[in-house]
Amino acid sequence: MNEIITRCPSCSLSFRAMPAHLQAANGLVRCGACLKVFDARENLVDGSLADRHANHAPSDQNDDASNPIEQEQ
């Protein structure tokens, strides 16, 4: 998956986008928080920040309710 992370210049919300979608929309996206339309390509997040953001995304794999741990007695 070849995705990028962009940041809304109005409210600073960061989110992921697919390059193919940006190309189809001429780079324009609408922020889901403040509804501002902006060019995602002009507001890319630095690669090192993007890696940190991706590592802190919630994961369904660590859901303890669906994977109970049995304790030995």
DRENPA-3360 file (N, C-alpha, C; in nm, 2 decimals, always signed):
BEGIN
1 = MNEIITRC = +0.08/-0.12/+0.00/+0.00/+0.00/+0.00/+0.09/+0.12/+0.00 ~ +0.07/+0.21/-0.09/+0.15/+0.33/-0.11/+0.07/+0.45/-0.08 ~ +0.06/+0.48/+0.05/-0.02/+0.59/+0.10/+0.07/+0.70/+0.15 ~ +0.01/+0.82/+0.15/+0.08/+0.94/+0.21/+0.00/+1.00/+0.32 ~ +0.06/+1.08/+0.40/-0.01/+1.15/+0.51/+0.00/+1.30/+0.48 ~ -0.12/+1.36/+0.49/-0.13/+1.50/+0.47/-0.19/+1.57/+0.59 ~ -0.17/+1.70/+0.60/-0.23/+1.77/+0.72/-0.31/+1.89/+0.67 ~ -0.43/+1.91/+0.73/-0.52/+2.02/+0.69/-0.45/+2.15/+0.74;
9 = PSCSLSFR = -0.44/+2.25/+0.65/-0.38/+2.37/+0.69/-0.47/+2.46/+0.78 ~ -0.59/+2.42/+0.79/-0.69/+2.50/+0.87/-0.69/+2.45/+1.01 ~ -0.71/+2.32/+1.03/-0.72/+2.27/+1.17/-0.61/+2.17/+1.21 ~ -0.52/+2.14/+1.13/-0.40/+2.06/+1.15/-0.43/+1.91/+1.17 ~ -0.55/+1.87/+1.13/-0.58/+1.72/+1.14/-0.50/+1.65/+1.03 ~ -0.43/+1.54/+1.07/-0.35/+1.46/+0.98/-0.43/+1.34/+0.94 ~ -0.42/+1.30/+0.81/-0.49/+1.18/+0.77/-0.42/+1.12/+0.65 ~ -0.46/+1.00/+0.62/-0.39/+0.92/+0.51/-0.47/+0.94/+0.38;
17 = AMPAHLQA = -0.40/+0.94/+0.27/-0.46/+0.95/+0.14/-0.38/+0.86/+0.04 ~ -0.45/+0.81/-0.06/-0.38/+0.73/-0.16/-0.35/+0.82/-0.28 ~ -0.22/+0.81/-0.33/-0.18/+0.89/-0.44/-0.27/+0.88/-0.56 ~ -0.33/+0.76/-0.59/-0.42/+0.75/-0.71/-0.55/+0.83/-0.69 ~ -0.60/+0.84/-0.56/-0.71/+0.92/-0.54/-0.68/+1.07/-0.55 ~ -0.56/+1.11/-0.51/-0.52/+1.25/-0.52/-0.51/+1.29/-0.66 ~ -0.45/+1.20/-0.74/-0.43/+1.22/-0.89/-0.57/+1.24/-0.95 ~ -0.66/+1.16/-0.92/-0.80/+1.17/-0.98/-0.87/+1.30/-0.94;
25 = ANGLVRCG = -0.84/+1.35/-0.82/-0.91/+1.47/-0.77/-0.82/+1.59/-0.79 ~ -0.71/+1.58/-0.87/-0.62/+1.69/-0.89/-0.56/+1.74/-0.76 ~ -0.54/+1.65/-0.66/-0.48/+1.68/-0.54/-0.57/+1.74/-0.43 ~ -0.69/+1.76/-0.46/-0.78/+1.83/-0.37/-0.85/+1.73/-0.28 ~ -0.86/+1.76/-0.15/-0.92/+1.68/-0.05/-1.01/+1.77/+0.04 ~ -1.10/+1.71/+0.11/-1.18/+1.79/+0.21/-1.16/+1.73/+0.34 ~ -1.12/+1.82/+0.44/-1.09/+1.77/+0.57/-1.22/+1.72/+0.64 ~ -1.21/+1.61/+0.70/-1.33/+1.55/+0.77/-1.37/+1.63/+0.90;
33 = ACLKVFDA = -1.28/+1.71/+0.95/-1.31/+1.78/+1.08/-1.37/+1.92/+1.05 ~ -1.30/+2.00/+0.97/-1.34/+2.13/+0.95/-1.40/+2.16/+0.81 ~ -1.40/+2.06/+0.73/-1.46/+2.06/+0.59/-1.39/+2.16/+0.49 ~ -1.27/+2.20/+0.53/-1.19/+2.29/+0.44/-1.14/+2.20/+0.32 ~ -1.15/+2.26/+0.20/-1.09/+2.19/+0.08/-0.95/+2.25/+0.06 ~ -0.85/+2.16/+0.05/-0.72/+2.20/+0.03/-0.64/+2.10/-0.06 ~ -0.53/+2.14/-0.11/-0.44/+2.06/-0.19/-0.35/+1.97/-0.10 ~ -0.38/+1.84/-0.10/-0.31/+1.75/-0.01/-0.16/+1.75/-0.04;
41 = RENLVDGS = -0.13/+1.76/-0.17/+0.01/+1.75/-0.21/+0.10/+1.87/-0.16 ~ +0.03/+1.98/-0.13/+0.11/+2.09/-0.08/+0.12/+2.09/+0.07 ~ +0.05/+1.99/+0.14/+0.05/+1.99/+0.28/+0.09/+1.85/+0.33 ~ +0.19/+1.79/+0.27/+0.24/+1.66/+0.31/+0.31/+1.66/+0.44 ~ +0.30/+1.56/+0.52/+0.37/+1.55/+0.65/+0.50/+1.49/+0.62 ~ +0.60/+1.53/+0.69/+0.74/+1.48/+0.68/+0.74/+1.33/+0.69 ~ +0.82/+1.26/+0.62/+0.83/+1.12/+0.62/+0.85/+1.06/+0.76 ~ +0.94/+1.12/+0.84/+0.97/+1.06/+0.97/+0.84/+1.08/+1.06;
49 = LADRHANH = +0.77/+1.19/+1.05/+0.65/+1.21/+1.12/+0.54/+1.11/+1.07 ~ +0.54/+1.08/+0.94/+0.44/+0.99/+0.89/+0.46/+0.85/+0.94 ~ +0.59/+0.81/+0.96/+0.62/+0.68/+1.01/+0.57/+0.67/+1.16 ~ +0.60/+0.77/+1.24/+0.56/+0.77/+1.38/+0.40/+0.77/+1.39 ~ +0.34/+0.84/+1.30/+0.19/+0.85/+1.30/+0.13/+0.71/+1.27 ~ +0.19/+0.64/+1.17/+0.14/+0.51/+1.13/+0.16/+0.41/+1.24 ~ +0.27/+0.42/+1.32/+0.30/+0.33/+1.42/+0.21/+0.34/+1.54 ~ +0.14/+0.46/+1.56/+0.05/+0.48/+1.67/-0.09/+0.46/+1.64;
57 = APSDQNDD = -0.12/+0.42/+1.52/-0.26/+0.39/+1.48/-0.31/+0.28/+1.55 ~ -0.44/+0.28/+1.60/-0.50/+0.17/+1.67/-0.50/+0.05/+1.59 ~ -0.49/-0.07/+1.65/-0.49/-0.19/+1.58/-0.59/-0.28/+1.64 ~ -0.67/-0.35/+1.56/-0.77/-0.45/+1.60/-0.71/-0.58/+1.64 ~ -0.58/-0.60/+1.61/-0.51/-0.72/+1.65/-0.49/-0.73/+1.79 ~ -0.49/-0.62/+1.87/-0.46/-0.63/+2.01/-0.58/-0.62/+2.10 ~ -0.70/-0.66/+2.04/-0.82/-0.66/+2.11/-0.83/-0.77/+2.21 ~ -0.81/-0.74/+2.34/-0.81/-0.85/+2.44/-0.94/-0.92/+2.46;
65 = ASNPIEQE = -1.05/-0.85/+2.42/-1.19/-0.92/+2.44/-1.20/-1.03/+2.34 ~ -1.14/-1.02/+2.22/-1.16/-1.13/+2.12/-1.05/-1.23/+2.14 ~ -0.95/-1.20/+2.22/-0.84/-1.30/+2.23/-0.81/-1.31/+2.38 ~ -0.89/-1.38/+2.46/-0.87/-1.39/+2.60/-0.74/-1.47/+2.64 ~ -0.68/-1.43/+2.74/-0.56/-1.50/+2.79/-0.60/-1.59/+2.91 ~ -0.57/-1.71/+2.89/-0.60/-1.81/+3.00/-0.48/-1.80/+3.11 ~ -0.52/-1.80/+3.23/-0.42/-1.79/+3.34/-0.40/-1.93/+3.40 ~ -0.28/-1.97/+3.42/-0.25/-2.10/+3.48/-0.27/-2.09/+3.63;
73 = Q = -0.32/-2.20/+3.69/-0.34/-2.20/+3.83/-0.24/-2.28/+3.90;
% end
